[in-house]
Amino acid sequence: MEAQITSENNKTMKDCSTKILAVRDALEIFSGKWKIPIIGALIYLQESGFKELQRMVGDITPKMLSKELKELEINLLIKRTVLATRPVTVIYSITEYGKTCQSVIYELHNWGKQHRKKIKEEMR
């Protein structure tokens, strides 16, 4: 009987570890304070130039925006298109795969609103 319980515990721990690994993967993709706002802005705008995206996101520096955009492109969430204009124009757009983040961002938005409300109520 004890061997069966240990086996079930090991299976449960393995299942939990697998689920935690998936969460860690997602957190790595969305890490930092800028990636989710960038993805959210591109979901809303569909496509954007660098300066427009910087204005939409807010207090992000050009260097940080460039870094975050490269990481999001590596992870296939956004696409960078260089147009042959003078001067060169770069357009960033959300990919179909990137659009799969929409429900995650929406749920984070809803939870954040509820949390802010809860904290304000508790402070009264």
Phi and psi in radians as a Rosetta constraint file:
Dihedral C 1 N 2 CA 2 C 2 CIRCULARHARMONIC -1.103 0.35
Dihedral N 2 CA 2 C 2 N 3 CIRCULARHARMONIC -0.673 0.35
Dihedral C 2 N 3 CA 3 C 3 CIRCULARHARMONIC -1.082 0.35
Dihedral N 3 CA 3 C 3 N 4 CIRCULARHARMONIC -0.657 0.35
Dihedral C 3 N 4 CA 4 C 4 CIRCULARHARMONIC -1.166 0.35
Dihedral N 4 CA 4 C 4 N 5 CIRCULARHARMONIC -0.744 0.35
Dihedral C 4 N 5 CA 5 C 5 CIRCULARHARMONIC -1.093 0.35
Dihedral N 5 CA 5 C 5 N 6 CIRCULARHARMONIC -0.770 0.35
Dihedral C 5 N 6 CA 6 C 6 CIRCULARHARMONIC -1.074 0.35
Dihedral N 6 CA 6 C 6 N 7 CIRCULARHARMONIC -0.745 0.35
Dihedral C 6 N 7 CA 7 C 7 CIRCULARHARMONIC -1.082 0.35
Dihedral N 7 CA 7 C 7 N 8 CIRCULARHARMONIC -0.740 0.35
Dihedral C 7 N 8 CA 8 C 8 CIRCULARHARMONIC -1.147 0.35
Dihedral N 8 CA 8 C 8 N 9 CIRCULARHARMONIC -0.699 0.35
Dihedral C 8 N 9 CA 9 C 9 CIRCULARHARMONIC -1.110 0.35
Dihedral N 9 CA 9 C 9 N 10 CIRCULARHARMONIC -0.749 0.35
Dihedral C 9 N 10 CA 10 C 10 CIRCULARHARMONIC -1.081 0.35
Dihedral N 10 CA 10 C 10 N 11 CIRCULARHARMONIC -0.723 0.35
Dihedral C 10 N 11 CA 11 C 11 CIRCULARHARMONIC -1.121 0.35
Dihedral N 11 CA 11 C 11 N 12 CIRCULARHARMONIC -0.754 0.35
Dihedral C 11 N 12 CA 12 C 12 CIRCULARHARMONIC -1.108 0.35
Dihedral N 12 CA 12 C 12 N 13 CIRCULARHARMONIC -0.760 0.35
Dihedral C 12 N 13 CA 13 C 13 CIRCULARHARMONIC -1.120 0.35
Dihedral N 13 CA 13 C 13 N 14 CIRCULARHARMONIC -0.693 0.35
Dihedral C 13 N 14 CA 14 C 14 CIRCULARHARMONIC -1.134 0.35
Dihedral N 14 CA 14 C 14 N 15 CIRCULARHARMONIC -0.771 0.35
Dihedral C 14 N 15 CA 15 C 15 CIRCULARHARMONIC -1.045 0.35
Dihedral N 15 CA 15 C 15 N 16 CIRCULARHARMONIC -0.767 0.35
Dihedral C 15 N 16 CA 16 C 16 CIRCULARHARMONIC -1.107 0.35
Dihedral N 16 CA 16 C 16 N 17 CIRCULARHARMONIC -0.788 0.35
Dihedral C 16 N 17 CA 17 C 17 CIRCULARHARMONIC -1.062 0.35
Dihedral N 17 CA 17 C 17 N 18 CIRCULARHARMONIC -0.705 0.35
Dihedral C 17 N 18 CA 18 C 18 CIRCULARHARMONIC -1.106 0.35
Dihedral N 18 CA 18 C 18 N 19 CIRCULARHARMONIC -0.748 0.35
Dihedral C 18 N 19 CA 19 C 19 CIRCULARHARMONIC -1.176 0.35
Dihedral N 19 CA 19 C 19 N 20 CIRCULARHARMONIC -0.691 0.35
Dihedral C 19 N 20 CA 20 C 20 CIRCULARHARMONIC -1.143 0.35
Dihedral N 20 CA 20 C 20 N 21 CIRCULARHARMONIC -0.660 0.35
Dihedral C 20 N 21 CA 21 C 21 CIRCULARHARMONIC -1.039 0.35
Dihedral N 21 CA 21 C 21 N 22 CIRCULARHARMONIC -0.751 0.35
Dihedral C 21 N 22 CA 22 C 22 CIRCULARHARMONIC -1.108 0.35
Dihedral N 22 CA 22 C 22 N 23 CIRCULARHARMONIC -0.699 0.35
Dihedral C 22 N 23 CA 23 C 23 CIRCULARHARMONIC -1.148 0.35
Dihedral N 23 CA 23 C 23 N 24 CIRCULARHARMONIC -0.726 0.35
Dihedral C 23 N 24 CA 24 C 24 CIRCULARHARMONIC -1.092 0.35
Dihedral N 24 CA 24 C 24 N 25 CIRCULARHARMONIC -0.699 0.35
Dihedral C 24 N 25 CA 25 C 25 CIRCULARHARMONIC -1.037 0.35
Dihedral N 25 CA 25 C 25 N 26 CIRCULARHARMONIC -0.816 0.35
Dihedral C 25 N 26 CA 26 C 26 CIRCULARHARMONIC -1.112 0.35
Dihedral N 26 CA 26 C 26 N 27 CIRCULARHARMONIC -0.749 0.35
Dihedral C 26 N 27 CA 27 C 27 CIRCULARHARMONIC -1.102 0.35
Dihedral N 27 CA 27 C 27 N 28 CIRCULARHARMONIC -0.612 0.35
Dihedral C 27 N 28 CA 28 C 28 CIRCULARHARMONIC -1.138 0.35
Dihedral N 28 CA 28 C 28 N 29 CIRCULARHARMONIC -0.729 0.35
Dihedral C 28 N 29 CA 29 C 29 CIRCULARHARMONIC -1.112 0.35
Dihedral N 29 CA 29 C 29 N 30 CIRCULARHARMONIC -0.747 0.35
Dihedral C 29 N 30 CA 30 C 30 CIRCULARHARMONIC -1.640 0.35
Dihedral N 30 CA 30 C 30 N 31 CIRCULARHARMONIC 0.194 0.35
Dihedral C 30 N 31 CA 31 C 31 CIRCULARHARMONIC -1.091 0.35
Dihedral N 31 CA 31 C 31 N 32 CIRCULARHARMONIC 2.712 0.35
Dihedral C 31 N 32 CA 32 C 32 CIRCULARHARMONIC 1.501 0.35
Dihedral N 32 CA 32 C 32 N 33 CIRCULARHARMONIC 3.036 0.35
Dihedral C 32 N 33 CA 33 C 33 CIRCULARHARMONIC -1.620 0.35
Dihedral N 33 CA 33 C 33 N 34 CIRCULARHARMONIC -0.030 0.35
Dihedral C 33 N 34 CA 34 C 34 CIRCULARHARMONIC -1.909 0.35
Dihedral N 34 CA 34 C 34 N 35 CIRCULARHARMONIC -0.474 0.35
Dihedral C 34 N 35 CA 35 C 35 CIRCULARHARMONIC -1.114 0.35
Dihedral N 35 CA 35 C 35 N 36 CIRCULARHARMONIC -0.772 0.35
Dihedral C 35 N 36 CA 36 C 36 CIRCULARHARMONIC -1.133 0.35
Dihedral N 36 CA 36 C 36 N 37 CIRCULARHARMONIC -0.790 0.35
Dihedral C 36 N 37 CA 37 C 37 CIRCULARHARMONIC -1.060 0.35
Dihedral N 37 CA 37 C 37 N 38 CIRCULARHARMONIC -0.632 0.35
Dihedral C 37 N 38 CA 38 C 38 CIRCULARHARMONIC -1.142 0.35
Dihedral N 38 CA 38 C 38 N 39 CIRCULARHARMONIC -0.833 0.35
Dihedral C 38 N 39 CA 39 C 39 CIRCULARHARMONIC -1.076 0.35
Dihedral N 39 CA 39 C 39 N 40 CIRCULARHARMONIC -0.776 0.35
Dihedral C 39 N 40 CA 40 C 40 CIRCULARHARMONIC -1.035 0.35
Dihedral N 40 CA 40 C 40 N 41 CIRCULARHARMONIC -0.766 0.35
Dihedral C 40 N 41 CA 41 C 41 CIRCULARHARMONIC -1.094 0.35
Dihedral N 41 CA 41 C 41 N 42 CIRCULARHARMONIC -0.732 0.35
Dihedral C 41 N 42 CA 42 C 42 CIRCULARHARMONIC -1.272 0.35
Dihedral N 42 CA 42 C 42 N 43 CIRCULARHARMONIC -0.529 0.35
Dihedral C 42 N 43 CA 43 C 43 CIRCULARHARMONIC -1.121 0.35
Dihedral N 43 CA 43 C 43 N 44 CIRCULARHARMONIC -0.720 0.35
Dihedral C 43 N 44 CA 44 C 44 CIRCULARHARMONIC -1.226 0.35
Dihedral N 44 CA 44 C 44 N 45 CIRCULARHARMONIC -0.830 0.35
Dihedral C 44 N 45 CA 45 C 45 CIRCULARHARMONIC -1.466 0.35
Dihedral N 45 CA 45 C 45 N 46 CIRCULARHARMONIC -0.396 0.35
Dihedral C 45 N 46 CA 46 C 46 CIRCULARHARMONIC 1.303 0.35
Dihedral N 46 CA 46 C 46 N 47 CIRCULARHARMONIC -0.810 0.35
Dihedral C 46 N 47 CA 47 C 47 CIRCULARHARMONIC -2.652 0.35
Dihedral N 47 CA 47 C 47 N 48 CIRCULARHARMONIC 2.725 0.35
Dihedral C 47 N 48 CA 48 C 48 CIRCULARHARMONIC -2.805 0.35
Dihedral N 48 CA 48 C 48 N 49 CIRCULARHARMONIC 2.622 0.35
Dihedral C 48 N 49 CA 49 C 49 CIRCULARHARMONIC -1.384 0.35
Dihedral N 49 CA 49 C 49 N 50 CIRCULARHARMONIC 2.937 0.35
Dihedral C 49 N 50 CA 50 C 50 CIRCULARHARMONIC -1.049 0.35
Dihedral N 50 CA 50 C 50 N 51 CIRCULARHARMONIC -0.900 0.35
Dihedral C 50 N 51 CA 51 C 51 CIRCULARHARMONIC -1.118 0.35
Dihedral N 51 CA 51 C 51 N 52 CIRCULARHARMONIC -0.733 0.35
Dihedral C 51 N 52 CA 52 C 52 CIRCULARHARMONIC -1.084 0.35
Dihedral N 52 CA 52 C 52 N 53 CIRCULARHARMONIC -0.734 0.35
Dihedral C 52 N 53 CA 53 C 53 CIRCULARHARMONIC -1.128 0.35
Dihedral N 53 CA 53 C 53 N 54 CIRCULARHARMONIC -0.709 0.35
Dihedral C 53 N 54 CA 54 C 54 CIRCULARHARMONIC -1.076 0.35
Dihedral N 54 CA 54 C 54 N 55 CIRCULARHARMONIC -0.756 0.35
Dihedral C 54 N 55 CA 55 C 55 CIRCULARHARMONIC -1.117 0.35
Dihedral N 55 CA 55 C 55 N 56 CIRCULARHARMONIC -0.727 0.35
Dihedral C 55 N 56 CA 56 C 56 CIRCULARHARMONIC -1.138 0.35
Dihedral N 56 CA 56 C 56 N 57 CIRCULARHARMONIC -0.725 0.35
Dihedral C 56 N 57 CA 57 C 57 CIRCULARHARMONIC -1.285 0.35
Dihedral N 57 CA 57 C 57 N 58 CIRCULARHARMONIC -0.666 0.35
Dihedral C 57 N 58 CA 58 C 58 CIRCULARHARMONIC 1.983 0.35
Dihedral N 58 CA 58 C 58 N 59 CIRCULARHARMONIC -2.447 0.35
Dihedral C 58 N 59 CA 59 C 59 CIRCULARHARMONIC -1.175 0.35
Dihedral N 59 CA 59 C 59 N 60 CIRCULARHARMONIC 0.462 0.35
Dihedral C 59 N 60 CA 60 C 60 CIRCULARHARMONIC -1.453 0.35
Dihedral N 60 CA 60 C 60 N 61 CIRCULARHARMONIC 2.418 0.35
Dihedral C 60 N 61 CA 61 C 61 CIRCULARHARMONIC -1.368 0.35
Dihedral N 61 CA 61 C 61 N 62 CIRCULARHARMONIC 2.712 0.35
Dihedral C 61 N 62 CA 62 C 62 CIRCULARHARMONIC -1.001 0.35
Dihedral N 62 CA 62 C 62 N 63 CIRCULARHARMONIC -0.694 0.35
Dihedral C 62 N 63 CA 63 C 63 CIRCULARHARMONIC -1.084 0.35
Dihedral N 63 CA 63 C 63 N 64 CIRCULARHARMONIC -0.777 0.35
Dihedral C 63 N 64 CA 64 C 64 CIRCULARHARMONIC -1.197 0.35
Dihedral N 64 CA 64 C 64 N 65 CIRCULARHARMONIC -0.722 0.35
Dihedral C 64 N 65 CA 65 C 65 CIRCULARHARMONIC -1.056 0.35
Dihedral N 65 CA 65 C 65 N 66 CIRCULARHARMONIC -0.772 0.35
Dihedral C 65 N 66 CA 66 C 66 CIRCULARHARMONIC -1.049 0.35
Dihedral N 66 CA 66 C 66 N 67 CIRCULARHARMONIC -0.788 0.35
Dihedral C 66 N 67 CA 67 C 67 CIRCULARHARMONIC -1.065 0.35
Dihedral N 67 CA 67 C 67 N 68 CIRCULARHARMONIC -0.822 0.35
Dihedral C 67 N 68 CA 68 C 68 CIRCULARHARMONIC -1.161 0.35
Dihedral N 68 CA 68 C 68 N 69 CIRCULARHARMONIC -0.700 0.35
Dihedral C 68 N 69 CA 69 C 69 CIRCULARHARMONIC -1.083 0.35
Dihedral N 69 CA 69 C 69 N 70 CIRCULARHARMONIC -0.710 0.35
Dihedral C 69 N 70 CA 70 C 70 CIRCULARHARMONIC -1.076 0.35
Dihedral N 70 CA 70 C 70 N 71 CIRCULARHARMONIC -0.757 0.35
Dihedral C 70 N 71 CA 71 C 71 CIRCULARHARMONIC -1.144 0.35
Dihedral N 71 CA 71 C 71 N 72 CIRCULARHARMONIC -0.705 0.35
Dihedral C 71 N 72 CA 72 C 72 CIRCULARHARMONIC -1.173 0.35
Dihedral N 72 CA 72 C 72 N 73 CIRCULARHARMONIC -0.600 0.35
Dihedral C 72 N 73 CA 73 C 73 CIRCULARHARMONIC -1.190 0.35
Dihedral N 73 CA 73 C 73 N 74 CIRCULARHARMONIC -0.740 0.35
Dihedral C 73 N 74 CA 74 C 74 CIRCULARHARMONIC -1.027 0.35
Dihedral N 74 CA 74 C 74 N 75 CIRCULARHARMONIC -0.634 0.35
Dihedral C 74 N 75 CA 75 C 75 CIRCULARHARMONIC -1.550 0.35
Dihedral N 75 CA 75 C 75 N 76 CIRCULARHARMONIC 0.217 0.35
Dihedral C 75 N 76 CA 76 C 76 CIRCULARHARMONIC 1.144 0.35
Dihedral N 76 CA 76 C 76 N 77 CIRCULARHARMONIC 0.354 0.35
Dihedral C 76 N 77 CA 77 C 77 CIRCULARHARMONIC -1.546 0.35
Dihedral N 77 CA 77 C 77 N 78 CIRCULARHARMONIC -0.468 0.35
Dihedral C 77 N 78 CA 78 C 78 CIRCULARHARMONIC -2.301 0.35
Dihedral N 78 CA 78 C 78 N 79 CIRCULARHARMONIC 2.853 0.35
Dihedral C 78 N 79 CA 79 C 79 CIRCULARHARMONIC -2.167 0.35
Dihedral N 79 CA 79 C 79 N 80 CIRCULARHARMONIC 2.415 0.35
Dihedral C 79 N 80 CA 80 C 80 CIRCULARHARMONIC -1.899 0.35
Dihedral N 80 CA 80 C 80 N 81 CIRCULARHARMONIC 2.151 0.35
Dihedral C 80 N 81 CA 81 C 81 CIRCULARHARMONIC -2.097 0.35
Dihedral N 81 CA 81 C 81 N 82 CIRCULARHARMONIC 2.206 0.35
Dihedral C 81 N 82 CA 82 C 82 CIRCULARHARMONIC -1.750 0.35
Dihedral N 82 CA 82 C 82 N 83 CIRCULARHARMONIC 2.134 0.35
Dihedral C 82 N 83 CA 83 C 83 CIRCULARHARMONIC -1.678 0.35
Dihedral N 83 CA 83 C 83 N 84 CIRCULARHARMONIC 2.450 0.35
Dihedral C 83 N 84 CA 84 C 84 CIRCULARHARMONIC -1.419 0.35
Dihedral N 84 CA 84 C 84 N 85 CIRCULARHARMONIC 1.228 0.35
Dihedral C 84 N 85 CA 85 C 85 CIRCULARHARMONIC -2.054 0.35
Dihedral N 85 CA 85 C 85 N 86 CIRCULARHARMONIC 2.986 0.35
Dihedral C 85 N 86 CA 86 C 86 CIRCULARHARMONIC -2.078 0.35
Dihedral N 86 CA 86 C 86 N 87 CIRCULARHARMONIC 2.046 0.35
Dihedral C 86 N 87 CA 87 C 87 CIRCULARHARMONIC -1.168 0.35
Dihedral N 87 CA 87 C 87 N 88 CIRCULARHARMONIC 2.910 0.35
Dihedral C 87 N 88 CA 88 C 88 CIRCULARHARMONIC -1.032 0.35
Dihedral N 88 CA 88 C 88 N 89 CIRCULARHARMONIC 2.389 0.35
Dihedral C 88 N 89 CA 89 C 89 CIRCULARHARMONIC -1.921 0.35
Dihedral N 89 CA 89 C 89 N 90 CIRCULARHARMONIC 2.341 0.35
Dihedral C 89 N 90 CA 90 C 90 CIRCULARHARMONIC -2.033 0.35
Dihedral N 90 CA 90 C 90 N 91 CIRCULARHARMONIC 2.246 0.35
Dihedral C 90 N 91 CA 91 C 91 CIRCULARHARMONIC -2.022 0.35
Dihedral N 91 CA 91 C 91 N 92 CIRCULARHARMONIC 2.311 0.35
Dihedral C 91 N 92 CA 92 C 92 CIRCULARHARMONIC -1.870 0.35
Dihedral N 92 CA 92 C 92 N 93 CIRCULARHARMONIC 2.395 0.35
Dihedral C 92 N 93 CA 93 C 93 CIRCULARHARMONIC -2.428 0.35
Dihedral N 93 CA 93 C 93 N 94 CIRCULARHARMONIC 2.724 0.35
Dihedral C 93 N 94 CA 94 C 94 CIRCULARHARMONIC -1.379 0.35
Dihedral N 94 CA 94 C 94 N 95 CIRCULARHARMONIC 2.411 0.35
Dihedral C 94 N 95 CA 95 C 95 CIRCULARHARMONIC -1.516 0.35
Dihedral N 95 CA 95 C 95 N 96 CIRCULARHARMONIC 2.928 0.35
Dihedral C 95 N 96 CA 96 C 96 CIRCULARHARMONIC -1.021 0.35
Dihedral N 96 CA 96 C 96 N 97 CIRCULARHARMONIC -0.722 0.35
Dihedral C 96 N 97 CA 97 C 97 CIRCULARHARMONIC -1.119 0.35
Dihedral N 97 CA 97 C 97 N 98 CIRCULARHARMONIC -0.693 0.35
Dihedral C 97 N 98 CA 98 C 98 CIRCULARHARMONIC -1.074 0.35
Dihedral N 98 CA 98 C 98 N 99 CIRCULARHARMONIC -0.581 0.35
Dihedral C 98 N 99 CA 99 C 99 CIRCULARHARMONIC -1.120 0.35
Dihedral N 99 CA 99 C 99 N 100 CIRCULARHARMONIC -0.341 0.35
Dihedral C 99 N 100 CA 100 C 100 CIRCULARHARMONIC -1.193 0.35
Dihedral N 100 CA 100 C 100 N 101 CIRCULARHARMONIC -0.237 0.35
Dihedral C 100 N 101 CA 101 C 101 CIRCULARHARMONIC -1.380 0.35
Dihedral N 101 CA 101 C 101 N 102 CIRCULARHARMONIC -0.222 0.35
Dihedral C 101 N 102 CA 102 C 102 CIRCULARHARMONIC -0.971 0.35
Dihedral N 102 CA 102 C 102 N 103 CIRCULARHARMONIC -0.788 0.35
Dihedral C 102 N 103 CA 103 C 103 CIRCULARHARMONIC -1.181 0.35
Dihedral N 103 CA 103 C 103 N 104 CIRCULARHARMONIC -0.594 0.35
Dihedral C 103 N 104 CA 104 C 104 CIRCULARHARMONIC -1.133 0.35
Dihedral N 104 CA 104 C 104 N 105 CIRCULARHARMONIC -0.824 0.35
Dihedral C 104 N 105 CA 105 C 105 CIRCULARHARMONIC -1.137 0.35
Dihedral N 105 CA 105 C 105 N 106 CIRCULARHARMONIC -0.706 0.35
Dihedral C 105 N 106 CA 106 C 106 CIRCULARHARMONIC -1.063 0.35
Dihedral N 106 CA 106 C 106 N 107 CIRCULARHARMONIC -0.771 0.35
Dihedral C 106 N 107 CA 107 C 107 CIRCULARHARMONIC -1.167 0.35
Dihedral N 107 CA 107 C 107 N 108 CIRCULARHARMONIC -0.670 0.35
Dihedral C 107 N 108 CA 108 C 108 CIRCULARHARMONIC -1.088 0.35
Dihedral N 108 CA 108 C 108 N 109 CIRCULARHARMONIC -0.708 0.35
Dihedral C 108 N 109 CA 109 C 109 CIRCULARHARMONIC -1.042 0.35
Dihedral N 109 CA 109 C 109 N 110 CIRCULARHARMONIC -0.864 0.35
Dihedral C 109 N 110 CA 110 C 110 CIRCULARHARMONIC -1.077 0.35
Dihedral N 110 CA 110 C 110 N 111 CIRCULARHARMONIC -0.787 0.35
Dihedral C 110 N 111 CA 111 C 111 CIRCULARHARMONIC -1.109 0.35
Dihedral N 111 CA 111 C 111 N 112 CIRCULARHARMONIC -0.737 0.35
Dihedral C 111 N 112 CA 112 C 112 CIRCULARHARMONIC -1.063 0.35
Dihedral N 112 CA 112 C 112 N 113 CIRCULARHARMONIC -0.721 0.35
Dihedral C 112 N 113 CA 113 C 113 CIRCULARHARMONIC -1.097 0.35
Dihedral N 113 CA 113 C 113 N 114 CIRCULARHARMONIC -0.791 0.35
Dihedral C 113 N 114 CA 114 C 114 CIRCULARHARMONIC -1.116 0.35
Dihedral N 114 CA 114 C 114 N 115 CIRCULARHARMONIC -0.722 0.35
Dihedral C 114 N 115 CA 115 C 115 CIRCULARHARMONIC -1.115 0.35
Dihedral N 115 CA 115 C 115 N 116 CIRCULARHARMONIC -0.800 0.35
Dihedral C 115 N 116 CA 116 C 116 CIRCULARHARMONIC -1.038 0.35
Dihedral N 116 CA 116 C 116 N 117 CIRCULARHARMONIC -0.750 0.35
Dihedral C 116 N 117 CA 117 C 117 CIRCULARHARMONIC -1.073 0.35
Dihedral N 117 CA 117 C 117 N 118 CIRCULARHARMONIC -0.802 0.35
Dihedral C 117 N 118 CA 118 C 118 CIRCULARHARMONIC -1.063 0.35
Dihedral N 118 CA 118 C 118 N 119 CIRCULARHARMONIC -0.789 0.35
Dihedral C 118 N 119 CA 119 C 119 CIRCULARHARMONIC -1.107 0.35
Dihedral N 119 CA 119 C 119 N 120 CIRCULARHARMONIC -0.769 0.35
Dihedral C 119 N 120 CA 120 C 120 CIRCULARHARMONIC -1.062 0.35
Dihedral N 120 CA 120 C 120 N 121 CIRCULARHARMONIC -0.719 0.35
Dihedral C 120 N 121 CA 121 C 121 CIRCULARHARMONIC -1.104 0.35
Dihedral N 121 CA 121 C 121 N 122 CIRCULARHARMONIC -0.711 0.35
Dihedral C 121 N 122 CA 122 C 122 CIRCULARHARMONIC -1.212 0.35
Dihedral N 122 CA 122 C 122 N 123 CIRCULARHARMONIC -0.440 0.35
Dihedral C 122 N 123 CA 123 C 123 CIRCULARHARMONIC -1.434 0.35
Dihedral N 123 CA 123 C 123 N 124 CIRCULARHARMONIC -0.211 0.35
